[in-house]
């Protein structure tokens, strides 16, 4: 196993991937990762706009946590959608509380 670590909204997010599942580097892989991170950042923007009473830093923490929970999942196409759905539920609970 090896770790991929990056910072997302001030939080360190660590992804573990089996060594044998790690494909050779290809520029499109890097582009796909950047595009996933951009989509996740847009999730924060949408939630912050929809729930202005919740501090943006709290929304970023929730989204980073949800992103970290998808660690090791091989199919990444729906990660932003799954994160938004889970994070939205958590943010709604903060507004109601």
DONU-808573 format. One record per atom (N, C-alpha, C, CB): z, x, y; residue number from 1; residue in three letters; atom name. Coordinates in steps of 0.2 Angstrom, whole numbers, always signed. Glycine has a CB too. Layout:
# residues N
up: Z, east: X, north: Y, num: NUM, residuo: ala, atomo: CA $
...
END
This chain:
# residues 97
up: +0, east: +4, north: -6, num: 1, residuo: unk, atomo: N $
up: +0, east: +0, north: +0, num: 1, residuo: unk, atomo: CA $
up: +0, east: +4, north: +6, num: 1, residuo: unk, atomo: C $
up: +6, east: -5, north: +0, num: 1, residuo: unk, atomo: CB $
up: -3, east: +2, north: +11, num: 2, residuo: unk, atomo: N $
up: -3, east: +5, north: +18, num: 2, residuo: unk, atomo: CA $
up: -2, east: +0, north: +23, num: 2, residuo: unk, atomo: C $
up: -9, east: +10, north: +19, num: 2, residuo: unk, atomo: CB $
up: +1, east: +2, north: +29, num: 3, residuo: unk, atomo: N $
up: +2, east: -2, north: +34, num: 3, residuo: unk, atomo: CA $
up: -3, east: -2, north: +40, num: 3, residuo: unk, atomo: C $
up: +9, east: -1, north: +37, num: 3, residuo: unk, atomo: CB $
up: -4, east: -7, north: +43, num: 4, residuo: unk, atomo: N $
up: -8, east: -8, north: +49, num: 4, residuo: unk, atomo: CA $
up: -4, east: -10, north: +54, num: 4, residuo: unk, atomo: C $
up: -15, east: -12, north: +48, num: 4, residuo: unk, atomo: CB $
up: -2, east: -7, north: +59, num: 5, residuo: unk, atomo: N $
up: +2, east: -9, north: +64, num: 5, residuo: unk, atomo: CA $
up: -1, east: -9, north: +71, num: 5, residuo: unk, atomo: C $
up: +9, east: -4, north: +65, num: 5, residuo: unk, atomo: CB $
up: +0, east: -15, north: +75, num: 6, residuo: unk, atomo: N $
up: -2, east: -15, north: +81, num: 6, residuo: unk, atomo: CA $
up: +3, east: -19, north: +85, num: 6, residuo: unk, atomo: C $
up: -9, east: -18, north: +82, num: 6, residuo: unk, atomo: CB $
up: +2, east: -19, north: +92, num: 7, residuo: unk, atomo: N $
up: +7, east: -23, north: +96, num: 7, residuo: unk, atomo: CA $
up: +3, east: -29, north: +98, num: 7, residuo: unk, atomo: C $
up: +9, east: -19, north: +102, num: 7, residuo: unk, atomo: CB $
up: +7, east: -35, north: +98, num: 8, residuo: unk, atomo: N $
up: +4, east: -41, north: +100, num: 8, residuo: unk, atomo: CA $
up: +9, east: -44, north: +104, num: 8, residuo: unk, atomo: C $
up: +2, east: -46, north: +94, num: 8, residuo: unk, atomo: CB $
up: +7, east: -45, north: +111, num: 9, residuo: unk, atomo: N $
up: +12, east: -48, north: +116, num: 9, residuo: unk, atomo: CA $
up: +18, east: -45, north: +116, num: 9, residuo: unk, atomo: C $
up: +12, east: -55, north: +114, num: 9, residuo: unk, atomo: CB $
up: +19, east: -38, north: +116, num: 10, residuo: unk, atomo: N $
up: +25, east: -35, north: +116, num: 10, residuo: unk, atomo: CA $
up: +29, east: -34, north: +110, num: 10, residuo: unk, atomo: C $
up: +29, east: -38, north: +121, num: 10, residuo: unk, atomo: CB $
up: +26, east: -37, north: +104, num: 11, residuo: unk, atomo: N $
up: +30, east: -37, north: +98, num: 11, residuo: unk, atomo: CA $
up: +26, east: -33, north: +93, num: 11, residuo: unk, atomo: C $
up: +31, east: -44, north: +95, num: 11, residuo: unk, atomo: CB $
up: +29, east: -29, north: +89, num: 12, residuo: unk, atomo: N $
up: +25, east: -25, north: +84, num: 12, residuo: unk, atomo: CA $
up: +24, east: -29, north: +78, num: 12, residuo: unk, atomo: C $
up: +29, east: -19, north: +82, num: 12, residuo: unk, atomo: CB $
up: +17, east: -30, north: +76, num: 13, residuo: unk, atomo: N $
up: +15, east: -33, north: +70, num: 13, residuo: unk, atomo: CA $
up: +13, east: -29, north: +65, num: 13, residuo: unk, atomo: C $
up: +10, east: -39, north: +72, num: 13, residuo: unk, atomo: CB $
up: +16, east: -29, north: +59, num: 14, residuo: unk, atomo: N $
up: +14, east: -24, north: +54, num: 14, residuo: unk, atomo: CA $
up: +11, east: -28, north: +48, num: 14, residuo: unk, atomo: C $
up: +20, east: -21, north: +51, num: 14, residuo: unk, atomo: CB $
up: +5, east: -26, north: +46, num: 15, residuo: unk, atomo: N $
up: +1, east: -29, north: +40, num: 15, residuo: unk, atomo: CA $
up: +1, east: -24, north: +35, num: 15, residuo: unk, atomo: C $
up: -6, east: -32, north: +42, num: 15, residuo: unk, atomo: CB $
up: +2, east: -26, north: +29, num: 16, residuo: unk, atomo: N $
up: +2, east: -22, north: +23, num: 16, residuo: unk, atomo: CA $
up: -4, east: -24, north: +19, num: 16, residuo: unk, atomo: C $
up: +9, east: -22, north: +19, num: 16, residuo: unk, atomo: CB $
up: -8, east: -19, north: +17, num: 17, residuo: unk, atomo: N $
up: -14, east: -20, north: +13, num: 17, residuo: unk, atomo: CA $
up: -14, east: -15, north: +7, num: 17, residuo: unk, atomo: C $
up: -20, east: -19, north: +17, num: 17, residuo: unk, atomo: CB $
up: -15, east: -18, north: +1, num: 18, residuo: unk, atomo: N $
up: -16, east: -13, north: -5, num: 18, residuo: unk, atomo: CA $
up: -21, east: -8, north: -4, num: 18, residuo: unk, atomo: C $
up: -17, east: -17, north: -11, num: 18, residuo: unk, atomo: CB $
up: -20, east: -2, north: -6, num: 19, residuo: unk, atomo: N $
up: -24, east: +4, north: -5, num: 19, residuo: unk, atomo: CA $
up: -31, east: +2, north: -8, num: 19, residuo: unk, atomo: C $
up: -21, east: +10, north: -8, num: 19, residuo: unk, atomo: CB $
up: -31, east: +0, north: -14, num: 20, residuo: unk, atomo: N $
up: -37, east: -2, north: -18, num: 20, residuo: unk, atomo: CA $
up: -41, east: -7, north: -15, num: 20, residuo: unk, atomo: C $
up: -36, east: -3, north: -25, num: 20, residuo: unk, atomo: CB $
up: -38, east: -12, north: -11, num: 21, residuo: unk, atomo: N $
up: -42, east: -17, north: -8, num: 21, residuo: unk, atomo: CA $
up: -45, east: -15, north: -1, num: 21, residuo: unk, atomo: C $
up: -37, east: -23, north: -7, num: 21, residuo: unk, atomo: CB $
up: -43, east: -9, north: +1, num: 22, residuo: unk, atomo: N $
up: -45, east: -7, north: +8, num: 22, residuo: unk, atomo: CA $
up: -52, east: -4, north: +7, num: 22, residuo: unk, atomo: C $
up: -41, east: -1, north: +11, num: 22, residuo: unk, atomo: CB $
up: -57, east: -8, north: +11, num: 23, residuo: unk, atomo: N $
up: -64, east: -6, north: +10, num: 23, residuo: unk, atomo: CA $
up: -65, east: +0, north: +15, num: 23, residuo: unk, atomo: C $
up: -69, east: -12, north: +12, num: 23, residuo: unk, atomo: CB $
up: -71, east: +3, north: +14, num: 24, residuo: unk, atomo: N $
up: -73, east: +9, north: +18, num: 24, residuo: unk, atomo: CA $
up: -74, east: +6, north: +25, num: 24, residuo: unk, atomo: C $
up: -79, east: +12, north: +16, num: 24, residuo: unk, atomo: CB $
up: -72, east: +10, north: +30, num: 25, residuo: unk, atomo: N $
up: -73, east: +8, north: +37, num: 25, residuo: unk, atomo: CA $
up: -80, east: +6, north: +39, num: 25, residuo: unk, atomo: C $
up: -71, east: +14, north: +42, num: 25, residuo: unk, atomo: CB $
up: -81, east: +1, north: +42, num: 26, residuo: unk, atomo: N $
up: -87, east: -1, north: +45, num: 26, residuo: unk, atomo: CA $
up: -86, east: -4, north: +52, num: 26, residuo: unk, atomo: C $
up: -90, east: -7, north: +40, num: 26, residuo: unk, atomo: CB $
up: -90, east: -3, north: +57, num: 27, residuo: unk, atomo: N $
up: -89, east: -5, north: +64, num: 27, residuo: unk, atomo: CA $
up: -88, east: -13, north: +64, num: 27, residuo: unk, atomo: C $
up: -95, east: -3, north: +68, num: 27, residuo: unk, atomo: CB $
up: -92, east: -16, north: +60, num: 28, residuo: unk, atomo: N $
up: -91, east: -24, north: +60, num: 28, residuo: unk, atomo: CA $
up: -84, east: -26, north: +59, num: 28, residuo: unk, atomo: C $
up: -96, east: -27, north: +56, num: 28, residuo: unk, atomo: CB $
up: -80, east: -22, north: +54, num: 29, residuo: unk, atomo: N $
up: -73, east: -24, north: +53, num: 29, residuo: unk, atomo: CA $
up: -69, east: -23, north: +59, num: 29, residuo: unk, atomo: C $
up: -71, east: -19, north: +47, num: 29, residuo: unk, atomo: CB $
up: -70, east: -18, north: +63, num: 30, residuo: unk, atomo: N $
up: -66, east: -17, north: +69, num: 30, residuo: unk, atomo: CA $
up: -68, east: -22, north: +74, num: 30, residuo: unk, atomo: C $
up: -68, east: -10, north: +72, num: 30, residuo: unk, atomo: CB $
up: -74, east: -24, north: +74, num: 31, residuo: unk, atomo: N $
up: -76, east: -30, north: +79, num: 31, residuo: unk, atomo: CA $
up: -72, east: -36, north: +77, num: 31, residuo: unk, atomo: C $
up: -83, east: -31, north: +79, num: 31, residuo: unk, atomo: CB $
up: -72, east: -38, north: +70, num: 32, residuo: unk, atomo: N $
up: -69, east: -44, north: +68, num: 32, residuo: unk, atomo: CA $
up: -62, east: -44, north: +69, num: 32, residuo: unk, atomo: C $
up: -70, east: -44, north: +60, num: 32, residuo: unk, atomo: CB $
up: -58, east: -38, north: +69, num: 33, residuo: unk, atomo: N $
up: -51, east: -38, north: +70, num: 33, residuo: unk, atomo: CA $
up: -50, east: -39, north: +78, num: 33, residuo: unk, atomo: C $
up: -48, east: -31, north: +68, num: 33, residuo: unk, atomo: CB $
up: -54, east: -36, north: +82, num: 34, residuo: unk, atomo: N $
up: -53, east: -37, north: +89, num: 34, residuo: unk, atomo: CA $
up: -55, east: -44, north: +91, num: 34, residuo: unk, atomo: C $
up: -58, east: -33, north: +93, num: 34, residuo: unk, atomo: CB $
up: -60, east: -47, north: +87, num: 35, residuo: unk, atomo: N $
up: -61, east: -54, north: +89, num: 35, residuo: unk, atomo: CA $
up: -55, east: -59, north: +86, num: 35, residuo: unk, atomo: C $
up: -67, east: -56, north: +85, num: 35, residuo: unk, atomo: CB $
up: -52, east: -57, north: +81, num: 36, residuo: unk, atomo: N $
up: -46, east: -61, north: +78, num: 36, residuo: unk, atomo: CA $
up: -40, east: -60, north: +83, num: 36, residuo: unk, atomo: C $
up: -44, east: -58, north: +71, num: 36, residuo: unk, atomo: CB $
up: -39, east: -54, north: +86, num: 37, residuo: unk, atomo: N $
up: -34, east: -53, north: +91, num: 37, residuo: unk, atomo: CA $
up: -35, east: -57, north: +97, num: 37, residuo: unk, atomo: C $
up: -33, east: -46, north: +92, num: 37, residuo: unk, atomo: CB $
up: -42, east: -57, north: +99, num: 38, residuo: unk, atomo: N $
up: -44, east: -61, north: +105, num: 38, residuo: unk, atomo: CA $
up: -42, east: -69, north: +104, num: 38, residuo: unk, atomo: C $
up: -51, east: -60, north: +107, num: 38, residuo: unk, atomo: CB $
up: -44, east: -71, north: +98, num: 39, residuo: unk, atomo: N $
up: -43, east: -78, north: +97, num: 39, residuo: unk, atomo: CA $
up: -36, east: -80, north: +97, num: 39, residuo: unk, atomo: C $
up: -46, east: -80, north: +90, num: 39, residuo: unk, atomo: CB $
up: -32, east: -75, north: +94, num: 40, residuo: unk, atomo: N $
up: -24, east: -77, north: +94, num: 40, residuo: unk, atomo: CA $
up: -22, east: -76, north: +101, num: 40, residuo: unk, atomo: C $
up: -21, east: -71, north: +90, num: 40, residuo: unk, atomo: CB $
up: -24, east: -72, north: +105, num: 41, residuo: unk, atomo: N $
up: -22, east: -72, north: +113, num: 41, residuo: unk, atomo: CA $
up: -24, east: -79, north: +116, num: 41, residuo: unk, atomo: C $
up: -25, east: -66, north: +116, num: 41, residuo: unk, atomo: CB $
up: -30, east: -81, north: +114, num: 42, residuo: unk, atomo: N $
up: -32, east: -88, north: +117, num: 42, residuo: unk, atomo: CA $
up: -27, east: -93, north: +115, num: 42, residuo: unk, atomo: C $
up: -39, east: -89, north: +115, num: 42, residuo: unk, atomo: CB $
up: -24, east: -93, north: +109, num: 43, residuo: unk, atomo: N $
up: -19, east: -98, north: +106, num: 43, residuo: unk, atomo: CA $
up: -13, east: -98, north: +111, num: 43, residuo: unk, atomo: C $
up: -17, east: -96, north: +99, num: 43, residuo: unk, atomo: CB $
up: -11, east: -92, north: +113, num: 44, residuo: unk, atomo: N $
up: -5, east: -91, north: +118, num: 44, residuo: unk, atomo: CA $
up: -7, east: -95, north: +124, num: 44, residuo: unk, atomo: C $
up: -3, east: -84, north: +119, num: 44, residuo: unk, atomo: CB $
up: -13, east: -93, north: +127, num: 45, residuo: unk, atomo: N $
up: -15, east: -96, north: +133, num: 45, residuo: unk, atomo: CA $
up: -15, east: -104, north: +133, num: 45, residuo: unk, atomo: C $
up: -22, east: -94, north: +135, num: 45, residuo: unk, atomo: CB $
up: -18, east: -107, north: +127, num: 46, residuo: unk, atomo: N $
up: -18, east: -114, north: +127, num: 46, residuo: unk, atomo: CA $
up: -11, east: -117, north: +126, num: 46, residuo: unk, atomo: C $
up: -22, east: -116, north: +120, num: 46, residuo: unk, atomo: CB $
up: -7, east: -114, north: +122, num: 47, residuo: unk, atomo: N $
up: +0, east: -116, north: +121, num: 47, residuo: unk, atomo: CA $
up: +4, east: -116, north: +128, num: 47, residuo: unk, atomo: C $
up: +4, east: -113, north: +116, num: 47, residuo: unk, atomo: CB $
up: +3, east: -110, north: +131, num: 48, residuo: unk, atomo: N $
up: +7, east: -109, north: +138, num: 48, residuo: unk, atomo: CA $
up: +4, east: -114, north: +143, num: 48, residuo: unk, atomo: C $
up: +5, east: -102, north: +141, num: 48, residuo: unk, atomo: CB $
up: -2, east: -116, north: +143, num: 49, residuo: unk, atomo: N $
up: -5, east: -121, north: +147, num: 49, residuo: unk, atomo: CA $
up: -2, east: -128, north: +146, num: 49, residuo: unk, atomo: C $
up: -12, east: -121, north: +148, num: 49, residuo: unk, atomo: CB $
up: -2, east: -130, north: +139, num: 50, residuo: unk, atomo: N $
up: +0, east: -136, north: +137, num: 50, residuo: unk, atomo: CA $
up: +8, east: -137, north: +138, num: 50, residuo: unk, atomo: C $
up: -2, east: -137, north: +130, num: 50, residuo: unk, atomo: CB $
up: +12, east: -132, north: +137, num: 51, residuo: unk, atomo: N $
up: +19, east: -132, north: +137, num: 51, residuo: unk, atomo: CA $
up: +22, east: -128, north: +143, num: 51, residuo: unk, atomo: C $
up: +22, east: -130, north: +130, num: 51, residuo: unk, atomo: CB $
up: +20, east: -129, north: +149, num: 52, residuo: unk, atomo: N $
up: +23, east: -125, north: +155, num: 52, residuo: unk, atomo: CA $
up: +30, east: -124, north: +155, num: 52, residuo: unk, atomo: C $
up: +20, east: -128, north: +161, num: 52, residuo: unk, atomo: CB $
up: +34, east: -129, north: +152, num: 53, residuo: unk, atomo: N $
up: +41, east: -128, north: +153, num: 53, residuo: unk, atomo: CA $
up: +44, east: -123, north: +148, num: 53, residuo: unk, atomo: C $
up: +44, east: -135, north: +151, num: 53, residuo: unk, atomo: CB $
up: +40, east: -121, north: +143, num: 54, residuo: unk, atomo: N $
up: +42, east: -115, north: +139, num: 54, residuo: unk, atomo: CA $
up: +40, east: -109, north: +141, num: 54, residuo: unk, atomo: C $
up: +39, east: -117, north: +131, num: 54, residuo: unk, atomo: CB $
up: +44, east: -104, north: +142, num: 55, residuo: unk, atomo: N $
up: +42, east: -97, north: +144, num: 55, residuo: unk, atomo: CA $
up: +37, east: -94, north: +140, num: 55, residuo: unk, atomo: C $
up: +48, east: -93, north: +145, num: 55, residuo: unk, atomo: CB $
up: +32, east: -91, north: +144, num: 56, residuo: unk, atomo: N $
up: +26, east: -88, north: +140, num: 56, residuo: unk, atomo: CA $
up: +28, east: -83, north: +135, num: 56, residuo: unk, atomo: C $
up: +21, east: -85, north: +145, num: 56, residuo: unk, atomo: CB $
up: +34, east: -79, north: +137, num: 57, residuo: unk, atomo: N $
up: +36, east: -74, north: +132, num: 57, residuo: unk, atomo: CA $
up: +39, east: -77, north: +126, num: 57, residuo: unk, atomo: C $
up: +42, east: -70, north: +136, num: 57, residuo: unk, atomo: CB $
up: +42, east: -83, north: +126, num: 58, residuo: unk, atomo: N $
up: +44, east: -86, north: +120, num: 58, residuo: unk, atomo: CA $
up: +38, east: -89, north: +116, num: 58, residuo: unk, atomo: C $
up: +48, east: -92, north: +122, num: 58, residuo: unk, atomo: CB $
up: +33, east: -91, north: +119, num: 59, residuo: unk, atomo: N $
up: +27, east: -93, north: +116, num: 59, residuo: unk, atomo: CA $
up: +24, east: -87, north: +112, num: 59, residuo: unk, atomo: C $
up: +22, east: -97, north: +120, num: 59, residuo: unk, atomo: CB $
up: +23, east: -81, north: +116, num: 60, residuo: unk, atomo: N $
up: +20, east: -75, north: +113, num: 60, residuo: unk, atomo: CA $
up: +24, east: -73, north: +107, num: 60, residuo: unk, atomo: C $
up: +20, east: -70, north: +118, num: 60, residuo: unk, atomo: CB $
up: +31, east: -74, north: +107, num: 61, residuo: unk, atomo: N $
up: +35, east: -72, north: +102, num: 61, residuo: unk, atomo: CA $
up: +34, east: -76, north: +96, num: 61, residuo: unk, atomo: C $
up: +43, east: -72, north: +104, num: 61, residuo: unk, atomo: CB $
up: +33, east: -82, north: +97, num: 62, residuo: unk, atomo: N $
up: +32, east: -87, north: +91, num: 62, residuo: unk, atomo: CA $
up: +25, east: -86, north: +88, num: 62, residuo: unk, atomo: C $
up: +32, east: -94, north: +94, num: 62, residuo: unk, atomo: CB $
up: +20, east: -85, north: +92, num: 63, residuo: unk, atomo: N $
up: +14, east: -83, north: +90, num: 63, residuo: unk, atomo: CA $
up: +13, east: -77, north: +86, num: 63, residuo: unk, atomo: C $
up: +8, east: -83, north: +95, num: 63, residuo: unk, atomo: CB $
up: +17, east: -72, north: +89, num: 64, residuo: unk, atomo: N $
up: +17, east: -65, north: +85, num: 64, residuo: unk, atomo: CA $
up: +21, east: -66, north: +78, num: 64, residuo: unk, atomo: C $
up: +21, east: -60, north: +89, num: 64, residuo: unk, atomo: CB $
up: +26, east: -70, north: +78, num: 65, residuo: unk, atomo: N $
up: +29, east: -71, north: +72, num: 65, residuo: unk, atomo: CA $
up: +25, east: -75, north: +67, num: 65, residuo: unk, atomo: C $
up: +36, east: -76, north: +73, num: 65, residuo: unk, atomo: CB $
up: +21, east: -80, north: +69, num: 66, residuo: unk, atomo: N $
up: +17, east: -84, north: +65, num: 66, residuo: unk, atomo: CA $
up: +11, east: -79, north: +62, num: 66, residuo: unk, atomo: C $
up: +14, east: -90, north: +68, num: 66, residuo: unk, atomo: CB $
up: +9, east: -75, north: +67, num: 67, residuo: unk, atomo: N $
up: +3, east: -70, north: +65, num: 67, residuo: unk, atomo: CA $
up: +6, east: -65, north: +59, num: 67, residuo: unk, atomo: C $
up: +1, east: -66, north: +71, num: 67, residuo: unk, atomo: CB $
up: +12, east: -63, north: +60, num: 68, residuo: unk, atomo: N $
up: +15, east: -59, north: +55, num: 68, residuo: unk, atomo: CA $
up: +16, east: -62, north: +48, num: 68, residuo: unk, atomo: C $
up: +22, east: -56, north: +58, num: 68, residuo: unk, atomo: CB $
up: +17, east: -68, north: +48, num: 69, residuo: unk, atomo: N $
up: +18, east: -72, north: +42, num: 69, residuo: unk, atomo: CA $
up: +12, east: -72, north: +38, num: 69, residuo: unk, atomo: C $
up: +21, east: -79, north: +43, num: 69, residuo: unk, atomo: CB $
up: +6, east: -71, north: +41, num: 70, residuo: unk, atomo: N $
up: +0, east: -71, north: +37, num: 70, residuo: unk, atomo: CA $
up: -2, east: -65, north: +35, num: 70, residuo: unk, atomo: C $
up: -6, east: -74, north: +42, num: 70, residuo: unk, atomo: CB $
up: +2, east: -60, north: +35, num: 71, residuo: unk, atomo: N $
up: +1, east: -53, north: +33, num: 71, residuo: unk, atomo: CA $
up: -1, east: -53, north: +25, num: 71, residuo: unk, atomo: C $
up: +8, east: -49, north: +33, num: 71, residuo: unk, atomo: CB $
up: -7, east: -49, north: +24, num: 72, residuo: unk, atomo: N $
up: -9, east: -48, north: +18, num: 72, residuo: unk, atomo: CA $
up: -14, east: -54, north: +15, num: 72, residuo: unk, atomo: C $
up: -3, east: -48, north: +13, num: 72, residuo: unk, atomo: CB $
up: -15, east: -59, north: +19, num: 73, residuo: unk, atomo: N $
up: -20, east: -64, north: +17, num: 73, residuo: unk, atomo: CA $
up: -27, east: -61, north: +17, num: 73, residuo: unk, atomo: C $
up: -19, east: -70, north: +21, num: 73, residuo: unk, atomo: CB $
up: -30, east: -61, north: +12, num: 74, residuo: unk, atomo: N $
up: -37, east: -58, north: +12, num: 74, residuo: unk, atomo: CA $
up: -42, east: -62, north: +16, num: 74, residuo: unk, atomo: C $
up: -40, east: -58, north: +5, num: 74, residuo: unk, atomo: CB $
up: -42, east: -69, north: +17, num: 75, residuo: unk, atomo: N $
up: -47, east: -73, north: +21, num: 75, residuo: unk, atomo: CA $
up: -44, east: -73, north: +28, num: 75, residuo: unk, atomo: C $
up: -48, east: -80, north: +17, num: 75, residuo: unk, atomo: CB $
up: -47, east: -71, north: +32, num: 76, residuo: unk, atomo: N $
up: -45, east: -70, north: +39, num: 76, residuo: unk, atomo: CA $
up: -48, east: -76, north: +44, num: 76, residuo: unk, atomo: C $
up: -46, east: -64, north: +42, num: 76, residuo: unk, atomo: CB $
up: -53, east: -79, north: +41, num: 77, residuo: unk, atomo: N $
up: -57, east: -83, north: +46, num: 77, residuo: unk, atomo: CA $
up: -53, east: -89, north: +49, num: 77, residuo: unk, atomo: C $
up: -63, east: -87, north: +41, num: 77, residuo: unk, atomo: CB $
up: -48, east: -91, north: +46, num: 78, residuo: unk, atomo: N $
up: -44, east: -97, north: +49, num: 78, residuo: unk, atomo: CA $
up: -38, east: -95, north: +52, num: 78, residuo: unk, atomo: C $
up: -43, east: -102, north: +44, num: 78, residuo: unk, atomo: CB $
up: -36, east: -89, north: +52, num: 79, residuo: unk, atomo: N $
up: -30, east: -86, north: +55, num: 79, residuo: unk, atomo: CA $
up: -28, east: -89, north: +61, num: 79, residuo: unk, atomo: C $
up: -30, east: -79, north: +55, num: 79, residuo: unk, atomo: CB $
up: -32, east: -89, north: +67, num: 80, residuo: unk, atomo: N $
up: -30, east: -92, north: +73, num: 80, residuo: unk, atomo: CA $
up: -29, east: -99, north: +73, num: 80, residuo: unk, atomo: C $
up: -36, east: -91, north: +78, num: 80, residuo: unk, atomo: CB $
up: -33, east: -103, north: +69, num: 81, residuo: unk, atomo: N $
up: -31, east: -110, north: +68, num: 81, residuo: unk, atomo: CA $
up: -24, east: -111, north: +65, num: 81, residuo: unk, atomo: C $
up: -37, east: -113, north: +64, num: 81, residuo: unk, atomo: CB $
up: -23, east: -108, north: +59, num: 82, residuo: unk, atomo: N $
up: -17, east: -108, north: +56, num: 82, residuo: unk, atomo: CA $
up: -11, east: -106, north: +61, num: 82, residuo: unk, atomo: C $
up: -16, east: -104, north: +50, num: 82, residuo: unk, atomo: CB $
up: -12, east: -101, north: +64, num: 83, residuo: unk, atomo: N $
up: -6, east: -99, north: +69, num: 83, residuo: unk, atomo: CA $
up: -5, east: -104, north: +74, num: 83, residuo: unk, atomo: C $
up: -8, east: -92, north: +72, num: 83, residuo: unk, atomo: CB $
up: -11, east: -107, north: +77, num: 84, residuo: unk, atomo: N $
up: -10, east: -112, north: +82, num: 84, residuo: unk, atomo: CA $
up: -6, east: -118, north: +80, num: 84, residuo: unk, atomo: C $
up: -17, east: -114, north: +85, num: 84, residuo: unk, atomo: CB $
up: -8, east: -120, north: +74, num: 85, residuo: unk, atomo: N $
up: -5, east: -126, north: +71, num: 85, residuo: unk, atomo: CA $
up: +3, east: -125, north: +70, num: 85, residuo: unk, atomo: C $
up: -8, east: -128, north: +65, num: 85, residuo: unk, atomo: CB $
up: +5, east: -120, north: +67, num: 86, residuo: unk, atomo: N $
up: +12, east: -118, north: +66, num: 86, residuo: unk, atomo: CA $
up: +15, east: -117, north: +72, num: 86, residuo: unk, atomo: C $
up: +12, east: -112, north: +61, num: 86, residuo: unk, atomo: CB $
up: +12, east: -113, north: +77, num: 87, residuo: unk, atomo: N $
up: +16, east: -111, north: +83, num: 87, residuo: unk, atomo: CA $
up: +17, east: -117, north: +87, num: 87, residuo: unk, atomo: C $
up: +12, east: -106, north: +87, num: 87, residuo: unk, atomo: CB $
up: +12, east: -122, north: +87, num: 88, residuo: unk, atomo: N $
up: +12, east: -128, north: +91, num: 88, residuo: unk, atomo: CA $
up: +18, east: -132, north: +89, num: 88, residuo: unk, atomo: C $
up: +6, east: -132, north: +91, num: 88, residuo: unk, atomo: CB $
up: +19, east: -133, north: +83, num: 89, residuo: unk, atomo: N $
up: +25, east: -137, north: +80, num: 89, residuo: unk, atomo: CA $
up: +31, east: -134, north: +83, num: 89, residuo: unk, atomo: C $
up: +25, east: -137, north: +72, num: 89, residuo: unk, atomo: CB $
up: +32, east: -127, north: +82, num: 90, residuo: unk, atomo: N $
up: +38, east: -124, north: +85, num: 90, residuo: unk, atomo: CA $
up: +39, east: -124, north: +92, num: 90, residuo: unk, atomo: C $
up: +38, east: -116, north: +83, num: 90, residuo: unk, atomo: CB $
up: +34, east: -124, north: +96, num: 91, residuo: unk, atomo: N $
up: +34, east: -124, north: +103, num: 91, residuo: unk, atomo: CA $
up: +36, east: -132, north: +105, num: 91, residuo: unk, atomo: C $
up: +28, east: -122, north: +107, num: 91, residuo: unk, atomo: CB $
up: +33, east: -137, north: +102, num: 92, residuo: unk, atomo: N $
up: +35, east: -144, north: +103, num: 92, residuo: unk, atomo: CA $
up: +43, east: -145, north: +102, num: 92, residuo: unk, atomo: C $
up: +31, east: -148, north: +98, num: 92, residuo: unk, atomo: CB $
up: +45, east: -142, north: +97, num: 93, residuo: unk, atomo: N $
up: +53, east: -142, north: +95, num: 93, residuo: unk, atomo: CA $
up: +57, east: -140, north: +101, num: 93, residuo: unk, atomo: C $
up: +55, east: -139, north: +89, num: 93, residuo: unk, atomo: CB $
up: +54, east: -134, north: +104, num: 94, residuo: unk, atomo: N $
up: +58, east: -132, north: +110, num: 94, residuo: unk, atomo: CA $
up: +58, east: -137, north: +116, num: 94, residuo: unk, atomo: C $
up: +55, east: -125, north: +112, num: 94, residuo: unk, atomo: CB $
up: +52, east: -140, north: +117, num: 95, residuo: unk, atomo: N $
up: +52, east: -145, north: +122, num: 95, residuo: unk, atomo: CA $
up: +56, east: -151, north: +121, num: 95, residuo: unk, atomo: C $
up: +44, east: -147, north: +123, num: 95, residuo: unk, atomo: CB $
up: +57, east: -153, north: +115, num: 96, residuo: unk, atomo: N $
up: +61, east: -159, north: +114, num: 96, residuo: unk, atomo: CA $
up: +68, east: -157, north: +114, num: 96, residuo: unk, atomo: C $
up: +59, east: -161, north: +107, num: 96, residuo: unk, atomo: CB $
up: +70, east: -151, north: +112, num: 97, residuo: unk, atomo: N $
up: +77, east: -149, north: +112, num: 97, residuo: unk, atomo: CA $
up: +80, east: -149, north: +119, num: 97, residuo: unk, atomo: C $
up: +78, east: -142, north: +109, num: 97, residuo: unk, atomo: CB $
END
